[in-house]
Amino acid sequence: MKQNHPRSVSYFSEGSVCCPKDGCQEKFSDKESLFNHQYSTGHFDNYCVLCEKTYSSSGVLNRHVKSIHGGETHVCWMCPKSYNRKDSLYSHQFKDHGLATCRQCNAAFQTKEQLSEHLKLHQY
């Protein structure tokens, strides 16, 4: 569950950004530098310094950072839409184009049954 960090105002004073980790006195000139510091040192409490929201776990935070703030782009081959996460692309292809996509090799099928048959090839 995302929410605004209760102490976010104290973290971002004019001209400097302080690490929110208790005991860390590091200060940075911008949020991106703090973000890099937090991920290199593990000084994050499921808090996104880019949008100042807190998440329930580090996994949810990592998913948020990848999907909202950048990362690899996955483009639909049937339309101009693109997504930051593969599962979002697969969901789009199924909902909007009626395709079931293999997550191992990206082959697309008209039905889930065809995909199920195809997946047996990956088991050997």
C-alpha positions in Angstrom: 0.0 0.0 0.0 1.5 3.3 -1.0 1.3 6.4 1.1 3.1 9.7 1.6 6.1 9.3 3.8 5.3 10.9 7.2 8.6 12.6 7.5 9.1 13.5 3.8 9.2 17.2 4.5 12.2 16.9 6.8 14.1 14.9 4.2 14.0 17.6 1.6 15.1 21.0 2.7 16.1 23.7 0.4 19.2 22.8 -1.5 19.9 19.5 0.1 18.4 16.0 0.3 19.1 14.0 3.5 19.2 10.2 3.7 16.1 9.1 5.7 17.8 6.0 7.2 18.2 6.5 11.0 21.8 7.1 11.8 22.9 8.1 8.3 24.0 11.7 8.1 24.7 11.8 4.3 23.3 14.8 2.4 22.9 15.1 -1.4 22.3 17.9 -3.8 19.3 16.1 -5.6 16.9 13.3 -5.2 18.6 11.2 -7.9 21.9 11.2 -5.9 20.0 10.1 -2.8 18.2 7.4 -4.8 21.6 6.0 -6.0 23.0 6.2 -2.4 20.0 4.3 -1.0 20.2 1.5 -3.5 24.0 1.1 -3.2 23.9 1.1 0.7 20.5 -0.5 1.4 19.5 2.7 3.2 15.8 2.6 2.2 12.8 1.8 4.2 10.5 1.0 1.2 10.5 4.8 0.5 10.7 6.1 -3.1 12.8 9.2 -3.0 11.6 10.1 -6.6 8.0 10.6 -5.7 8.1 10.5 -1.9 5.8 7.5 -1.3 6.3 4.6 1.0 5.5 1.0 0.1 4.7 -2.1 2.2 7.8 -4.1 1.1 11.0 -3.7 -0.8 9.5 -5.9 -3.6 6.6 -3.6 -4.0 8.9 -0.6 -4.0 11.2 -2.2 -6.6 8.2 -3.0 -8.8 7.0 0.6 -8.4 10.4 2.1 -9.4 10.7 -0.1 -12.5 7.2 0.5 -13.7 6.8 4.2 -12.8 10.3 5.7 -13.0 11.8 3.9 -15.9 13.5 0.7 -16.9 13.2 -1.5 -19.9 10.4 -0.8 -22.3 8.3 -3.6 -23.8 6.5 -2.6 -27.1 3.4 -4.3 -28.4 4.1 -5.6 -31.9 0.4 -5.2 -32.9 -0.1 -1.5 -31.9 2.0 1.4 -30.7 1.5 0.9 -27.0 4.5 0.2 -24.7 4.9 -0.9 -21.1 7.6 -0.9 -18.5 6.8 -4.4 -17.3 6.4 -7.6 -19.4 3.4 -8.8 -17.5 1.6 -5.5 -18.3 2.4 -6.0 -22.0 1.1 -9.6 -21.9 -2.0 -8.5 -20.1 -2.6 -5.8 -22.7 -2.1 -8.3 -25.6 -4.6 -10.7 -24.0 -7.2 -8.1 -23.2 -6.9 -5.9 -26.3 -5.8 -8.3 -29.0 -7.0 -11.7 -27.7 -3.5 -13.1 -27.6 -2.0 -15.5 -25.1 1.8 -15.0 -25.0 4.5 -17.4 -23.9 6.6 -15.8 -21.2 9.6 -17.8 -22.1 10.0 -17.1 -25.8 7.3 -14.4 -26.5 5.4 -16.6 -29.0 1.8 -15.5 -29.3 -1.3 -17.7 -29.6 -5.0 -17.1 -30.3 -6.1 -19.3 -27.4 -4.9 -20.3 -24.0 -5.2 -23.9 -25.1 -2.7 -23.3 -27.9 -0.4 -21.7 -25.4 -0.7 -24.7 -23.0 0.3 -27.1 -25.8 3.2 -24.8 -26.7 4.4 -24.6 -23.1 4.9 -28.4 -23.1 7.8 -27.9 -25.5 9.6 -25.8 -22.9 9.4 -28.6 -20.3 11.8 -30.9 -22.2 
